Amino acid sequence: MISNRLVIWLVVSAVLTLAGCASAPTPAPTPAPAGTDHSSRYTITQDRAPTGNFDASGLSDAVPVYQAPVRAGNKSTYTVWGKQYSVLKSNDGYVASGTASWYGEKFHGHKTSNGETFDMYQMSAAHKSLRIPGYARVTNLDNDHSVIVRVNDRGPFHGDRLIDLSYAAAKKLGYQSRGTARVKVESITVKPNGSMFVAGQPFALDGQLPAQKAASTDNANAAKGEQGTGGGLFVQLGSFSSHNPAKKLQNRAKNVLSNPVRVRSVDTASGRFHRVQVGPFQDEGSARQTQNLLEAKGFSQSIVLTDSN
């Protein structure tokens, strides 16, 4: 009898103990350290190239223009990962050679160091010490190809890398598949009167007149009522190896725009591409305005470029 009571008591005690464990409050999680980033700014852990075969062959270089000095992004000195960096007082005469890398989809659509939005399909770059925004001519020393980029971000802060180009700029220089390249970086500065210098030497963009002479020529042509013969600027919505998806994108764009939309087929070293383009536009401001409208309508991968008719 006593043994039976003992067994019953042990069973009841075990049940009560288990019930108590089940109802016990869960310990509060340990608070994250102060300064922990909860914003999930970058949804992609590792950077990567965009999907598909992005055609950069028709992409225009950045066009250097004069801009008064600004404070945004130009704090000197600044510290990243315990290392201190200084920003140049002026970009005039800057020339350096070193390793270029590129950045793409992880940072696409996020803010650069001076508050602009990074677009991996545009000709832009990040540099540790050049004043921003600024411009630079970057030459791939392995193939002698050059591009002009707008410097609007800080970095790269990995190893001894000199400059980080957008994915589009890296592809135009031909090193996107390798990840890095040996390059020469030369600053481009523009004075208030429009005169331009690369690495401190007078400079005019390829195929264009120096700024002051071009302005007087344009005024003379306007007085005569002449129309420029150039192909103008286009907003390119996509480039496809097949004609059918290009035609579908063209029809979609026509439903939201009153501007002309064309499919232009071109032969490149990578094969035949069918480019969907809106335009032409006579100035960059008009092209950018239409590009912003298109982005608001869901056309998220457009680029502004020059193209012949």
Sequence and secondary structure as in RCSB ss.txt:
>XXXX:A:sequence
MISNRLVIWLVVSAVLTLAGCASAPTPAPTPAPAGTDHSSRYTITQDRAPTGNFDASGLSDAVPVYQAPVRAGNK
STYTVWGKQYSVLKSNDGYVASGTASWYGEKFHGHKTSNGETFDMYQMSAAHKSLRIPGYARVTNLDNDHSVIVR
VNDRGPFHGDRLIDLSYAAAKKLGYQSRGTARVKVESITVKPNGSMFVAGQPFALDGQLPAQKAASTDNANAAKG
EQGTGGGLFVQLGSFSSHNPAKKLQNRAKNVLSNPVRVRSVDTASGRFHRVQVGPFQDEGSARQTQNLLEAKGFS
QSIVLTDSN
>XXXX:A:secstr
 HHHHHHHHHHHHHHHHHHHHHHS         TT   S   S SS    SS    TT             TT  
SSEEETTEEE   S  TT EEEEEEEEE TTTTTSB TTS B  TTSSEEEESSS SSEEEEEEETTT  EEEEE
EEE    STTEEEEEEHHHHHHHT TTTS EEEEEEEEEE TTS EEETTEE   TTS  HHHHHHHHHHHHHHT
    S  EEEEEEEESSHHHHHHHHHHHHTT SS EEEEEEEETTEEEEEEEEEEESSHHHHHHHHHHHHHTT T
T EEEE   
